[in-house]
Amino acid sequence: MTDYNTLLPGLMRREGIDMWVLISREYNEDPILKTMLPANWLSARRRTILVLFDPGEGKPIERLAVARYAVDTLFRKILG
């Protein structure tokens, strides 16, 4: 599983990435997306959009799912 709390913030800050958006469609997933999904998810669901946002100032990376559902406990949903 990706280490969202230590590895990812350091890499994003080192490379100057404030926001990372991963968009995939069911049966046509970005290979990186599969490393971000929970182990019990075999693929994207319809259209899966994950957002990793660095609010800066030592705050943790925000993990958001632009969807009607959360992605397990890893990404909280941000739409209805």
Secondary structure, DSSP 8 states (H G I E B T S, - for coil): ---TTTHHHHHHHHHT-SEEEEEEETTB--HHHHHHS-TT--S--SEEEEEEE---TT---EEEE-SSS-BTTTBEE---
